[in-house]
Amino acid sequence: MASSASVTETADIRNVVVFGHGGCGKTSLVDSMCYVAGNTNRKGDIDKGSALTDFTPEETAHKSSINLG
């Protein structure tokens, strides 16, 4: 019996969600994934205020991502 499920091509993926409890490492994971994939030439660091996804002054000061989407 053939499957009726469609296959989504990787090139068609536009959104990725990373979620988890506060402080579980979501920001560090995203920074590492971007670095390993070659999307950036540096690996961000929350403690140094250089995380790729924490770009507002509030996020850098609190060492925590606060924006959704």
N, CA, C and O atoms as a GROMACS GRO file, in nm:
protein
  276
    1MET      N    1   0.085  -0.118   0.000
    1MET     CA    2   0.000   0.000   0.000
    1MET      C    3   0.089   0.124   0.000
    1MET      O    4   0.174   0.139   0.087
    2ALA      N    5   0.070   0.210  -0.095
    2ALA     CA    6   0.150   0.331  -0.108
    2ALA      C    7   0.107   0.435  -0.007
    2ALA      O    8  -0.012   0.447   0.025
    3SER      N    9   0.203   0.511   0.043
    3SER     CA   10   0.175   0.617   0.139
    3SER      C   11   0.124   0.741   0.066
    3SER      O   12   0.173   0.776  -0.042
    4SER      N   13   0.025   0.806   0.124
    4SER     CA   14  -0.029   0.928   0.064
    4SER      C   15   0.036   1.053   0.122
    4SER      O   16   0.001   1.164   0.083
    5ALA      N   17   0.131   1.036   0.214
    5ALA     CA   18   0.198   1.150   0.275
    5ALA      C   19   0.289   1.217   0.174
    5ALA      O   20   0.361   1.150   0.099
    6SER      N   21   0.286   1.348   0.172
    6SER     CA   22   0.373   1.421   0.080
    6SER      C   23   0.511   1.441   0.144
    6SER      O   24   0.525   1.439   0.266
    7VAL      N   25   0.609   1.460   0.061
    7VAL     CA   26   0.745   1.483   0.107
    7VAL      C   27   0.778   1.630   0.087
    7VAL      O   28   0.761   1.684  -0.022
    8THR      N   29   0.824   1.695   0.194
    8THR     CA   30   0.862   1.835   0.186
    8THR      C   31   1.011   1.844   0.158
    8THR      O   32   1.092   1.786   0.230
    9GLU      N   33   1.046   1.915   0.055
    9GLU     CA   34   1.187   1.934   0.020
    9GLU      C   35   1.251   2.030   0.121
    9GLU      O   36   1.188   2.125   0.166
   10THR      N   37   1.375   2.003   0.155
   10THR     CA   38   1.447   2.088   0.250
   10THR      C   39   1.449   2.233   0.204
   10THR      O   40   1.438   2.323   0.288
   11ALA      N   41   1.464   2.257   0.077
   11ALA     CA   42   1.469   2.394   0.025
   11ALA      C   43   1.339   2.469   0.048
   11ALA      O   44   1.337   2.592   0.041
   12ASP      N   45   1.230   2.398   0.074
   12ASP     CA   46   1.101   2.462   0.096
   12ASP      C   47   1.074   2.496   0.242
   12ASP      O   48   0.973   2.561   0.272
   13ILE      N   49   1.160   2.454   0.333
   13ILE     CA   50   1.139   2.483   0.475
   13ILE      C   51   1.173   2.629   0.502
   13ILE      O   52   1.281   2.675   0.465
   14ARG      N   53   1.083   2.700   0.564
   14ARG     CA   54   1.102   2.842   0.590
   14ARG      C   55   1.109   2.876   0.739
   14ARG      O   56   1.167   2.978   0.776
   15ASN      N   57   1.052   2.794   0.824
   15ASN     CA   58   1.045   2.824   0.967
   15ASN      C   59   1.092   2.705   1.049
   15ASN      O   60   1.062   2.590   1.018
   16VAL      N   61   1.166   2.735   1.154
   16VAL     CA   62   1.210   2.633   1.248
   16VAL      C   63   1.182   2.687   1.387
   16VAL      O   64   1.207   2.804   1.416
   17VAL      N   65   1.130   2.602   1.474
   17VAL     CA   66   1.099   2.642   1.611
   17VAL      C   67   1.188   2.564   1.706
   17VAL      O   68   1.204   2.443   1.692
   18VAL      N   69   1.246   2.634   1.802
   18VAL     CA   70   1.323   2.572   1.909
   18VAL      C   71   1.256   2.615   2.038
   18VAL      O   72   1.247   2.734   2.068
   19PHE      N   73   1.209   2.518   2.115
   19PHE     CA   74   1.143   2.555   2.239
   19PHE      C   75   1.187   2.463   2.352
   19PHE      O   76   1.231   2.350   2.329
   20GLY      N   77   1.175   2.514   2.474
   20GLY     CA   78   1.212   2.438   2.592
   20GLY      C   79   1.203   2.528   2.714
   20GLY      O   80   1.173   2.647   2.703
   21HIS      N   81   1.229   2.471   2.827
   21HIS     CA   82   1.225   2.546   2.953
   21HIS      C   83   1.332   2.654   2.953
   21HIS      O   84   1.434   2.643   2.884
   22GLY      N   85   1.308   2.759   3.031
   22GLY     CA   86   1.406   2.866   3.044
   22GLY      C   87   1.538   2.812   3.096
   22GLY      O   88   1.542   2.734   3.191
   23GLY      N   89   1.646   2.852   3.032
   23GLY     CA   90   1.778   2.813   3.076
   23GLY      C   91   1.823   2.675   3.032
   23GLY      O   92   1.925   2.625   3.080
   24CYS      N   93   1.748   2.611   2.942
   24CYS     CA   94   1.785   2.474   2.901
   24CYS      C   95   1.887   2.470   2.787
   24CYS      O   96   1.935   2.363   2.752
   25GLY      N   97   1.920   2.586   2.728
   25GLY     CA   98   2.025   2.588   2.626
   25GLY      C   99   1.979   2.613   2.483
   25GLY      O  100   2.053   2.585   2.389
   26LYS      N  101   1.859   2.667   2.466
   26LYS     CA  102   1.806   2.691   2.330
   26LYS      C  103   1.895   2.788   2.253
   26LYS      O  104   1.929   2.762   2.137
   27THR      N  105   1.932   2.898   2.314
   27THR     CA  106   2.014   2.999   2.247
   27THR      C  107   2.151   2.942   2.212
   27THR      O  108   2.201   2.963   2.102
   28SER      N  109   2.212   2.869   2.304
   28SER     CA  110   2.342   2.808   2.278
   28SER      C  111   2.332   2.706   2.165
   28SER      O  112   2.423   2.696   2.082
   29LEU      N  113   2.224   2.630   2.162
   29LEU     CA  114   2.203   2.531   2.056
   29LEU      C  115   2.194   2.599   1.920
   29LEU      O  116   2.258   2.556   1.824
   30VAL      N  117   2.114   2.706   1.910
   30VAL     CA  118   2.098   2.777   1.783
   30VAL      C  119   2.231   2.839   1.740
   30VAL      O  120   2.267   2.832   1.622
   31ASP      N  121   2.304   2.899   1.833
   31ASP     CA  122   2.436   2.955   1.800
   31ASP      C  123   2.529   2.847   1.747
   31ASP      O  124   2.598   2.868   1.647
   32SER      N  125   2.532   2.732   1.813
   32SER     CA  126   2.619   2.622   1.769
   32SER      C  127   2.578   2.569   1.632
   32SER      O  128   2.664   2.542   1.548
   33MET      N  129   2.448   2.554   1.610
   33MET     CA  130   2.400   2.504   1.481
   33MET      C  131   2.436   2.599   1.368
   33MET      O  132   2.478   2.555   1.261
   34CYS      N  133   2.421   2.728   1.390
   34CYS     CA  134   2.456   2.827   1.287
   34CYS      C  135   2.605   2.825   1.258
   34CYS      O  136   2.646   2.838   1.143
   35TYR      N  137   2.686   2.810   1.362
   35TYR     CA  138   2.831   2.806   1.344
   35TYR      C  139   2.874   2.682   1.267
   35TYR      O  140   2.950   2.691   1.171
   36VAL      N  141   2.824   2.566   1.308
   36VAL     CA  142   2.861   2.440   1.242
   36VAL      C  143   2.813   2.437   1.097
   36VAL      O  144   2.880   2.382   1.010
   37ALA      N  145   2.696   2.497   1.072
   37ALA     CA  146   2.641   2.499   0.936
   37ALA      C  147   2.713   2.599   0.846
   37ALA      O  148   2.691   2.601   0.725
   38GLY      N  149   2.798   2.683   0.904
   38GLY     CA  150   2.872   2.781   0.825
   38GLY      C  151   2.794   2.909   0.799
   38GLY      O  152   2.832   2.988   0.712
   39ASN      N  153   2.685   2.930   0.874
   39ASN     CA  154   2.606   3.052   0.856
   39ASN      C  155   2.669   3.173   0.924
   39ASN      O  156   2.629   3.286   0.898
   40THR      N  157   2.765   3.149   1.011
   40THR     CA  158   2.835   3.257   1.079
   40THR      C  159   2.979   3.213   1.101
   40THR      O  160   3.008   3.093   1.107
   41ASN      N  161   3.070   3.309   1.112
   41ASN     CA  162   3.210   3.274   1.132
   41ASN      C  163   3.250   3.276   1.280
   41ASN      O  164   3.367   3.258   1.312
   42ARG      N  165   3.154   3.296   1.368
   42ARG     CA  166   3.182   3.295   1.512
   42ARG      C  167   3.070   3.223   1.585
   42ARG      O  168   2.955   3.221   1.541
   43LYS      N  169   3.105   3.165   1.697
   43LYS     CA  170   3.006   3.099   1.781
   43LYS      C  171   2.969   3.197   1.892
   43LYS      O  172   3.055   3.237   1.970
   44GLY      N  173   2.843   3.234   1.898
   44GLY     CA  174   2.799   3.329   1.998
   44GLY      C  175   2.812   3.275   2.139
   44GLY      O  176   2.816   3.154   2.160
   45ASP      N  177   2.820   3.366   2.235
   45ASP     CA  178   2.834   3.330   2.375
   45ASP      C  179   2.742   3.418   2.459
   45ASP      O  180   2.755   3.540   2.456
   46ILE      N  181   2.651   3.358   2.532
   46ILE     CA  182   2.555   3.433   2.612
   46ILE      C  183   2.627   3.518   2.717
   46ILE      O  184   2.595   3.635   2.733
   47ASP      N  185   2.724   3.459   2.787
   47ASP     CA  186   2.795   3.531   2.893
   47ASP      C  187   2.875   3.649   2.842
   47ASP      O  188   2.896   3.746   2.915
   48LYS      N  189   2.920   3.642   2.717
   48LYS     CA  190   2.996   3.753   2.658
   48LYS      C  191   2.905   3.853   2.587
   48LYS      O  192   2.952   3.955   2.537
   49GLY      N  193   2.774   3.824   2.582
   49GLY     CA  194   2.680   3.913   2.516
   49GLY      C  195   2.686   3.908   2.365
   49GLY      O  196   2.646   4.002   2.298
   50SER      N  197   2.736   3.796   2.310
   50SER     CA  198   2.752   3.787   2.166
   50SER      C  199   2.662   3.680   2.102
   50SER      O  200   2.688   3.638   1.989
   51ALA      N  201   2.559   3.636   2.173
   51ALA     CA  202   2.468   3.536   2.117
   51ALA      C  203   2.399   3.592   1.993
   51ALA      O  204   2.356   3.707   1.992
   52LEU      N  205   2.389   3.510   1.890
   52LEU     CA  206   2.330   3.556   1.764
   52LEU      C  207   2.184   3.595   1.778
   52LEU      O  208   2.139   3.689   1.713
   53THR      N  209   2.110   3.525   1.862
   53THR     CA  210   1.967   3.551   1.873
   53THR      C  211   1.931   3.651   1.982
   53THR      O  212   1.816   3.694   1.990
   54ASP      N  213   2.026   3.689   2.064
   54ASP     CA  214   2.001   3.790   2.168
   54ASP      C  215   2.063   3.921   2.122
   54ASP      O  216   2.180   3.949   2.151
   55PHE      N  217   1.984   4.002   2.051
   55PHE     CA  218   2.042   4.122   1.992
   55PHE      C  219   1.988   4.252   2.049
   55PHE      O  220   2.039   4.358   2.015
   56THR      N  221   1.886   4.247   2.136
   56THR     CA  222   1.839   4.371   2.198
   56THR      C  223   1.918   4.396   2.326
   56THR      O  224   1.969   4.301   2.386
   57PRO      N  225   1.931   4.520   2.368
   57PRO     CA  226   2.005   4.549   2.491
   57PRO      C  227   1.947   4.476   2.613
   57PRO      O  228   2.022   4.433   2.701
   58GLU      N  229   1.816   4.461   2.618
   58GLU     CA  230   1.753   4.392   2.730
   58GLU      C  231   1.793   4.245   2.734
   58GLU      O  232   1.821   4.190   2.841
   59GLU      N  233   1.794   4.182   2.619
   59GLU     CA  234   1.831   4.040   2.612
   59GLU      C  235   1.977   4.020   2.652
   59GLU      O  236   2.010   3.926   2.724
   60THR      N  237   2.063   4.107   2.605
   60THR     CA  238   2.205   4.097   2.639
   60THR      C  239   2.226   4.120   2.788
   60THR      O  240   2.303   4.048   2.852
   61ALA      N  241   2.159   4.220   2.844
   61ALA     CA  242   2.174   4.252   2.986
   61ALA      C  243   2.122   4.140   3.075
   61ALA      O  244   2.183   4.108   3.177
   62HIS      N  245   2.009   4.081   3.037
   62HIS     CA  246   1.948   3.975   3.119
   62HIS      C  247   2.003   3.836   3.088
   62HIS      O  248   1.971   3.739   3.156
   63LYS      N  249   2.088   3.827   2.984
   63LYS     CA  250   2.143   3.698   2.940
   63LYS      C  251   2.031   3.598   2.916
   63LYS      O  252   2.039   3.481   2.955
   64SER      N  253   1.925   3.647   2.852
   64SER     CA  254   1.807   3.564   2.827
   64SER      C  255   1.730   3.619   2.709
   64SER      O  256   1.711   3.740   2.698
   65SER      N  257   1.687   3.531   2.620
   65SER     CA  258   1.605   3.574   2.506
   65SER      C  259   1.466   3.608   2.556
   65SER      O  260   1.408   3.534   2.636
   66ILE      N  261   1.412   3.721   2.510
   66ILE     CA  262   1.279   3.761   2.556
   66ILE      C  263   1.181   3.782   2.442
   66ILE      O  264   1.061   3.794   2.465
   67ASN      N  265   1.231   3.787   2.319
   67ASN     CA  266   1.141   3.806   2.205
   67ASN      C  267   1.085   3.673   2.157
   67ASN      O  268   1.156   3.572   2.155
   68LEU      N  269   0.960   3.674   2.119
   68LEU     CA  270   0.897   3.557   2.059
   68LEU      C  271   0.877   3.584   1.912
   68LEU      O  272   0.824   3.688   1.874
   69GLY      N  273   0.920   3.489   1.829
   69GLY     CA  274   0.896   3.497   1.685
   69GLY      C  275   0.961   3.614   1.625
   69GLY      O  276   0.950   3.635   1.504
   0.00000   0.00000   0.00000
